[in-house]
Amino acid sequence: MRDTPAKWQLLTWPRVKGIDLSQIYSENVLAKVVQVAQKGLKSKAPLETYPHTVSQTGPGAGRYEYREADFWTCGFFPGSIYTLIERSIRYPRVIDVPSHPPSQLKDQLLKLGRHWSVAINQMSGRTDTHDMGFIVQPALQKDYELTGNSESLESVVKAAYALASRYDDRVKAIRSWDVAINDRYSITDMEENFLVIIDSMCNLDLLYWVGHTQQDKRLLQIATQHADTIIHEILRSDHSSYHLVNFSPKTGKPQAKMTNQGHKDDSTWSRGQAWSIMGFAQTYTWTKDTKYLYTAIECAKYFLRRCEEGEGKWHHPLVPAWDFDAPQEDEKEPLRDVSAGVITANGLVMIHQALQSLPFEEAHKLSPSSTDFLQVALDIVGETLDMALDGDYASLESPATVNGDGGAKPSLTVKESGFEALLRHSTANHNEHAHKPYCDHGLVYADYFFLEFGNKLLRAGYL
């Protein structure tokens, strides 16, 4: 891992199994999130656009490109703010900014989080997308859990029922997309097509959470049936995954298995595989049915086997190629997707915890190789930090604002970074038929799952 100047070092304790995790909890990550968040205060809520990608080259290099507020990634940047709020409330020991005590940071971060959440609250009843978990859980569910905000709870509940409205009993799945359009195909007739993507596994957590919160068994049944359909129709026999399956809404049977963001229809898009790992791990935590834990493990083993193919060929092989089957223009520098790695790392922590809770015999039956999934997760993040952590650090300056009563009131003033994302080298969509491919950039959900990984370790007591 790269050497960092002493001023950026935290205490020496942020290590798990020998992996230095100090940068996940550094002042730099806090300051970078604040740097972007405070720009949102210049516009009245609800905000019309949200951070998406950060180009590494070209005219806009270093600054977020924004997408419309209803784009599926809108929840991740507010979610990043809430990962820091959670730290300031529950884990103040990881806030090492002497000029800004955690209690003061919490109030100022909460102001930012609430501002960025207005649009999300307002769109929580949307029935035109399956991404309601991604949209409302990172910020609104966390807001309710941390502060008891009833408005946030109402929005999360509303989102779950909106998601459930997209379930079809004949297909036995939730419709992911209404349409799929690129330069190769245009699927727009919802009477003839029912599109389901592997990413959908990670929106089931919303149904389980609200299903238990509201004691609504139907939500639980929908989520579990959807997971079963994914196993039968989107996973292959080796537990690799298709990206997109088009079902007939009339017969409930698949009529095409294809991709939209991966390399080819029959290739394995690494982020899709990551969604399967985390999604089935989440499903197991709710159902305690070991077939879902087994599925998560097998999906993870496939992911790791494919990463191992890079050993000796290129550096940092645990930072996955964007698609495991895509040809590489430079065999020593394959195009990566950092987001796939950090999403997988989150799923591996969940798998590790699940196995630890089982009797030895049952855990060994599910994972006979005795893979230390926590160690592998840490290794993925360690390689990610070494390869992809942006080196242009931000920091918080000493407070200088004075309130109206004449008393000192710290403000969040940032010594800014020239690169607004935390991590480089993600690839959102490199399909050759995409209208606008995105590759090798900073990515808002790579940063979110990077920060969330740090919080998972704290919740588990590993730090």
Secondary structure, DSSP 8 states (H G I E B T S, - for coil): -----GGG---S--EETTEE-GGGGSHHHHHHHHHHHHHHTTS-SS-SEEEEEEESSSTTTTSEEEEETTSTTTTHHHHHHHHHHHHHHH-GGG---TTS-HHHHHHHHHHHHHHHHHHHHHTTT--S-STHHHHHIIIIIHHHHHH--HHHHHHHHHHHHHHHTTEETTTTEE--BS-EESSS-EE--TTT-EEEEGGGGGGHHHHHHHHHHTT-HHHHHHHHHHHHHHHHHTB-TTS-B-SEEEE-TTT--EEEEE-SSSSSTTS-BHHHHHHHHHHHHHHHHHH--HHHHHHHHHHHHHHHHHHHTTTTTSS-TTS-BSBTTS--SSTTS--B-HHHHHHHHHHHHHHHHHHHTS-HHHHHHH-TT---HHHHHHHHHHHHHHHHB-SS--EEE----B-TTS-B----EEE--SS-SSB--B-SB--TT-SS-B-SEEEHHHHHHHHHHHHHHHHHT--
